């Protein structure tokens, strides 16, 4: 039984063993001391909760700053790559989601750099082949030219230009059958046009013109 007074709290409990009462315990607590203890527990509870909140907020801030820094690093690398610095790579320092993102980003950059090197080699080979082709075309007395599959004149040698005393700029980009070598005779121009169409389909075409 508990008895609450103005200055104390009293509680009496019976002690028994095997159904036989062997004694009683009487506990008395000073009311003021009891209230002080409750207030102290409440104050300490609030303090511990506030401390836990501050620690959690600090940890969250540190983690957020670290993630922001790593994302900013990826953005900086992407911006540098955009400007042509294909040899840069993102620093991967963890195995989390951001780390996996960095690894995937680096794999993409590896592939991009390899493709760029391949294109550079192809461009160099193309330039060498073009110089060789021009050297061959410009060192012959035969009239030679190159046309695209749709019949546009894309190159012509010096001998062909000198024959009619015309400039290369005046004929490049025109339909081959509409150039001065053929357009003086409508039937001949039509014949050249049909020959270009057949050649574009892969047929071998040859004829003589006067």
Secondary structure, DSSP 8 states (H G I E B T S, - for coil): -EEE-SSEEEEEEEEEETTEEEEEEEEEEEHHHHHHHHHHHHHHHHHHHHHHHHHHHHHHHHHHHHHHHHHHHHHHHHHHHHTT-TT-------SSHHHHHHHHHHHHHHHHHHHHHHHHHHHHHHHHHHHHHHHHHTT-SS--EEE-TTSBEEEE-HHHHHHHT--STTTTTSBGGGSTTTTTSHHHHHHHHHHHHHHHTT--------
